[in-house]
């Protein structure tokens, strides 16, 4: 008995791969063994496999059972060794799943997919942005990077990476080189605006360093506390700046001057309140902005901007080129037809 216990302790300490291999061998032994020993009671290999699995999992339906001495000895072997090995396999499988979920929740797993969005620093603003992106595209994949001990959000489309986002190794764990865009939010846990933007600059510099090292174009969006700090970012490639406080101030001013316009801005900012903003390439038949605008309007879409310009003063004469990006407002169904 003591020898059996020592043997069992030794087996239980073996890795998952060996236990899986041992389980497969026992299943094959039971399946082929009972088929060869009792071909009349088990006319097919599947019948032998069925009996083996019901025996190893202690279900024991009783629809198949051995009647010869050899078959019963094989059954005894499965009772003594097989049930324990299969139970150990199930236990290690459950442990592996539990460990995986724990590591995922704690942000210790690497992200290996591509075409995802990376959001850095967690806050209420980050949560709203993630919610809006997922409302816009249910297929979007988001990687969140922060120093929290556990993921602050539970969603199948959100993968958490724990660590310092200014560390290039942490950024690589988020597979930043294969991401679509990188959004850096201001750290709401810091009170001094200069320190907030200083941390943002440090993270953006790390992103830019990886971009240059691996010669990959990374679209970066940063949130800035004060616009006077924007020139400090000139030495790195930042595509978009979002001012933390100015957005609310500007919207408040617009509502003061033009009461009732807040619903318009809300529709532009969020798909949940109206149609969505989409990107569109110019069609060959559109020679000017005017032609594009009229054709889009006839199909249920409104041309909002061309590249970063909303000035259509000379729309009749201004020509479109294939590299232009048109921003339109329309229903998703209309956009699918246009694209």
Buried (B, 14 or more C-beta within 10 A) or exposed (E): EEEEEEEBEEBEEEEEEEBBEBBEEBBEBBBBBBBBBBEEBBEEEEBBBBBBBBBBEEEEEEEBBBEEEEBBEBBEBBEEBBBBBBBBBEEBEEEEEEEEEEEEBBBEBEBEEEEBBBBBBBBEBBBEBBBEBBEBEEEBBBBBBBBEEEBBEEEEBBBBBBBBBBEBEBBBBBBBBEBEBBBBBBBBEBEEBEEBBBBBBEBBEBBBEBBEEEEEEBBBBBBBBBEEBBEBBEEBBBEEBBBBEEEEEEBEEBBEEEEEEEEEBEBBBBBEEBBBBBEBBBBEEBEBBBBBBEBBEEEBBEBBBBEEEEEBEEBEEBEBEEEBEBBBBBBEEBBEEBE
